[in-house]
């Protein structure tokens, strides 16, 4: 039932594509590039697990449809595959494993976290549906160049989520790495599916600034922008709360299928 409620947000995008008049100016196209996402701690629920992320890189690509309302204004909808997440490097926290209780000093209660020096990446992949208000200006009466900006909401649907860790390290009680509890390094080479720990739906805002080169019914464009999710992605609070967000850079091509 939860998945059904999430996917109902696809309806606005479908209506946008199917309800366009046949004699309107309509462009269809593709775009692709990179996403440089990061995870930010959301609200007041910060702890060593949900803080300290830096940016990673991943693909960002999709299809688009643009309905021209006037020479200056259009509405653009996209269906995109978007890489989200973040990474950590160096000494960082992880939940205390119960099997490490024997390694603690006698009488010491189990801590909430241990620390180790390894690399961790949260690799989250979404199907995103932005619906954008777009304003564009030709750079001269006969210029083939057109500058544009767009912004609007997006609906995001989680496709996959994995925590990928690598490296080996001695385990420590403190984040400074001064209180080891193991003599030999422990391996952190593993991939964990964490999709069941996250909400499958997100909602946020996205926007871009771009430059298009138009020749006949064709156009090629380059654009840079970003997106930010308003909703915390974790279902529980044990790992804190995070919001997704990414900077993006893309190139693309569009063709005017209807030209009134």
C-alpha positions as CSV (number, residue, x, y, z in Angstrom):
1,X,0.0,0.0,0.0
2,X,2.9,2.4,0.8
3,X,4.4,1.8,-2.7
4,X,1.0,2.5,-4.3
5,X,0.7,5.8,-2.5
6,X,4.3,6.8,-3.6
7,X,3.8,6.0,-7.2
8,X,0.6,8.0,-7.5
9,X,2.9,11.1,-7.7
10,X,3.9,9.9,-11.2
11,X,0.4,11.0,-12.3
12,X,1.2,14.8,-12.8
13,X,4.1,13.9,-15.1
14,X,2.1,11.5,-17.1
15,X,-0.7,14.0,-17.5
16,X,1.8,16.6,-18.6
17,X,3.1,14.4,-21.4
18,X,-0.3,13.0,-22.5
19,X,-2.4,16.2,-22.3
20,X,-0.3,18.4,-24.5
21,X,-2.2,19.8,-27.6
22,X,-1.0,18.4,-30.9
23,X,-0.4,21.9,-32.4
24,X,1.7,23.2,-29.5
25,X,5.5,23.7,-29.5
26,X,6.8,20.5,-27.9
27,X,10.4,19.3,-27.5
28,X,11.4,15.8,-26.5
29,X,15.0,15.0,-25.5
30,X,17.6,13.2,-23.5
31,X,20.2,14.4,-21.1
32,X,23.1,12.8,-19.2
33,X,25.9,13.7,-16.9
34,X,27.2,13.4,-13.4
35,X,25.7,13.8,-10.0
36,X,27.8,14.9,-7.1
37,X,25.6,14.1,-4.1
38,X,26.0,14.5,-0.4
39,X,24.1,13.6,2.8
40,X,23.3,16.4,5.3
41,X,22.2,15.7,8.9
42,X,18.5,16.5,9.2
43,X,16.9,18.3,12.1
44,X,18.3,17.9,15.6
45,X,18.8,14.1,15.4
46,X,22.6,14.2,14.8
47,X,24.9,11.5,15.9
48,X,28.3,10.1,14.8
49,X,26.6,7.9,12.2
50,X,24.7,10.6,10.2
51,X,27.4,13.3,10.3
52,X,30.7,13.7,8.6
53,X,29.7,12.8,5.0
54,X,31.4,14.3,2.0
55,X,30.4,14.2,-1.7
56,X,30.7,11.2,-4.0
57,X,30.1,11.0,-7.8
58,X,27.6,9.0,-9.8
59,X,25.6,9.1,-13.0
60,X,22.6,11.3,-13.7
61,X,20.6,10.8,-16.9
62,X,17.0,10.8,-18.2
63,X,14.4,11.8,-20.7
64,X,12.5,15.1,-20.9
65,X,9.5,16.8,-22.5
66,X,9.1,20.6,-22.8
67,X,5.8,22.4,-23.5
68,X,6.3,26.0,-24.7
69,X,3.7,28.3,-23.3
70,X,5.2,31.4,-24.8
71,X,8.6,32.6,-26.2
72,X,9.9,33.1,-22.7
73,X,8.2,30.5,-20.6
74,X,7.8,26.7,-20.8
75,X,7.1,23.8,-18.6
76,X,9.5,20.9,-18.6
77,X,9.1,17.5,-17.0
78,X,11.8,14.8,-16.7
79,X,12.1,11.2,-15.7
80,X,15.7,10.8,-14.4
81,X,17.9,8.2,-12.9
82,X,19.7,10.1,-10.1
83,X,22.7,9.0,-7.9
84,X,22.4,10.2,-4.3
85,X,24.3,9.5,-1.1
86,X,27.7,10.4,0.3
87,X,30.9,9.0,1.6
88,X,33.2,9.0,4.6
89,X,36.9,8.4,4.8
90,X,39.2,8.1,7.8
91,X,38.3,7.3,11.5
92,X,34.5,7.1,11.8
93,X,31.9,5.5,14.0
94,X,29.9,2.3,13.5
95,X,27.4,0.6,15.8
96,X,29.0,-1.6,18.5
97,X,28.9,-5.2,17.4
98,X,27.7,-7.5,20.2
99,X,30.5,-10.1,19.3
100,X,33.1,-7.5,20.4
101,X,31.9,-7.5,24.0
102,X,34.7,-9.9,25.0
103,X,37.3,-7.4,23.8
104,X,36.2,-4.7,26.2
105,X,38.1,-4.0,29.5
106,X,36.6,-6.0,32.4
107,X,33.5,-4.4,33.8
108,X,33.1,-1.9,31.0
109,X,29.6,-1.5,29.6
110,X,29.1,-1.9,25.9
111,X,29.4,1.5,24.2
112,X,27.0,2.7,21.6
113,X,29.7,3.1,18.9
114,X,33.2,1.9,18.1
115,X,35.6,3.7,15.7
116,X,37.8,2.5,12.9
117,X,39.8,3.9,10.0
118,X,38.0,2.8,6.8
119,X,36.0,4.1,3.8
120,X,32.2,4.0,3.7
121,X,29.9,5.0,0.8
122,X,26.1,5.3,0.9
123,X,25.1,4.6,-2.7
124,X,21.4,5.6,-3.1
125,X,19.8,5.6,-6.5
126,X,16.5,7.2,-7.2
127,X,14.0,7.6,-10.1
128,X,13.2,11.3,-10.0
129,X,10.4,13.2,-11.7
130,X,11.0,16.9,-11.7
131,X,8.4,19.3,-13.0
132,X,10.1,22.6,-13.8
133,X,9.0,26.1,-14.7
134,X,11.5,27.3,-17.3
135,X,12.4,30.8,-18.5
136,X,14.6,31.3,-21.5
137,X,16.1,34.2,-23.5
138,X,17.7,34.2,-27.0
139,X,21.1,36.0,-26.9
140,X,20.2,38.2,-29.8
141,X,17.4,38.5,-32.5
142,X,19.1,36.0,-34.8
143,X,21.4,34.3,-32.3
144,X,21.2,30.4,-32.1
145,X,22.1,30.6,-28.4
146,X,19.5,30.6,-25.7
147,X,20.1,31.1,-22.0
148,X,17.6,29.6,-19.6
149,X,16.9,28.9,-15.9
150,X,14.4,26.4,-14.5
151,X,13.2,25.4,-11.1
152,X,10.4,23.3,-9.5
153,X,9.5,20.3,-7.3
154,X,10.6,16.8,-7.8
155,X,9.1,13.5,-6.7
156,X,11.7,10.8,-5.9
157,X,11.3,7.0,-5.8
158,X,14.1,4.9,-4.2
159,X,15.4,2.2,-6.6
160,X,18.3,0.8,-4.6
161,X,20.4,1.6,-1.5
162,X,23.6,0.0,-0.5
163,X,26.3,0.8,2.1
164,X,29.7,-0.1,0.7
165,X,32.6,-0.3,3.1
166,X,36.3,-1.1,2.4
167,X,39.6,-1.2,4.1
168,X,40.9,-2.7,7.4
169,X,41.6,-1.2,10.7
170,X,42.2,-1.7,14.4
171,X,39.0,-0.9,16.4
172,X,39.0,2.0,18.9
173,X,36.8,3.2,21.7
174,X,37.4,6.8,20.8
175,X,37.2,8.9,17.6
176,X,40.8,10.1,18.1
177,X,42.1,6.5,17.7
178,X,44.0,6.5,21.0
179,X,42.1,3.6,22.8
180,X,42.4,0.4,20.7
181,X,40.5,-2.7,21.7
182,X,41.9,-5.0,19.1
183,X,45.5,-6.0,18.3
184,X,44.9,-7.0,14.7
185,X,43.2,-5.0,11.9
186,X,39.6,-6.0,11.1
187,X,38.3,-6.1,7.5
188,X,35.5,-3.8,6.5
189,X,35.2,-5.1,2.9
190,X,31.5,-5.6,2.5
191,X,28.4,-4.4,0.8
192,X,25.1,-4.2,2.7
193,X,21.7,-3.6,1.3
194,X,20.0,-0.9,3.4
195,X,16.9,-0.2,1.3
196,X,14.6,-1.6,4.0
197,X,15.9,1.0,6.4
198,X,14.9,4.0,4.2
199,X,11.8,5.6,3.0
200,X,11.0,4.7,-0.6
201,X,9.6,8.2,-1.4
202,X,11.2,11.6,-1.3
203,X,10.0,15.1,-2.2
204,X,12.2,18.2,-2.9
205,X,13.2,20.9,-5.2
206,X,15.5,21.1,-8.2
207,X,16.8,23.7,-10.6
208,X,19.2,24.4,-13.4
209,X,21.0,27.1,-15.4
210,X,21.8,26.2,-19.0
211,X,22.8,27.3,-22.4
212,X,21.3,25.8,-25.6
213,X,22.4,26.0,-29.2
214,X,19.4,25.8,-31.5
215,X,19.5,24.8,-35.2
216,X,16.2,24.2,-37.0
217,X,14.1,21.8,-34.8
218,X,17.2,20.6,-33.0
219,X,19.0,21.8,-30.0
220,X,22.0,20.7,-27.9
221,X,22.5,22.1,-24.4
222,X,24.7,22.1,-21.4
223,X,23.4,22.8,-17.9
224,X,24.4,22.8,-14.3
225,X,22.2,22.7,-11.3
226,X,21.2,20.8,-8.2
227,X,18.5,19.2,-6.1
228,X,17.6,18.9,-2.5
229,X,15.2,16.5,-0.7
230,X,12.9,17.9,2.0
231,X,12.2,14.5,3.7
232,X,14.5,12.6,6.0
233,X,15.4,9.4,4.3
234,X,15.7,7.0,7.3
235,X,12.6,5.1,8.5
236,X,13.9,4.9,12.1
237,X,16.0,7.2,14.3
238,X,18.8,4.8,15.4
239,X,21.1,6.0,12.6
240,X,20.0,9.7,12.9
241,X,18.3,11.5,10.1
242,X,19.7,12.7,6.8
243,X,18.5,14.6,3.7
244,X,19.7,14.0,0.2
245,X,21.1,16.6,-2.1
246,X,23.3,16.8,-5.2
247,X,25.0,19.2,-7.6
248,X,24.6,18.1,-11.3
249,X,26.2,18.8,-14.6
250,X,24.7,17.6,-17.9
251,X,24.7,17.8,-21.6
252,X,21.7,16.9,-23.7
253,X,19.8,17.0,-27.0
254,X,16.2,17.8,-27.8
255,X,14.1,17.8,-30.9
256,X,10.9,19.8,-31.6
257,X,8.3,17.2,-32.5
258,X,5.5,19.8,-32.8
259,X,6.1,23.3,-34.1
260,X,3.0,25.5,-34.5
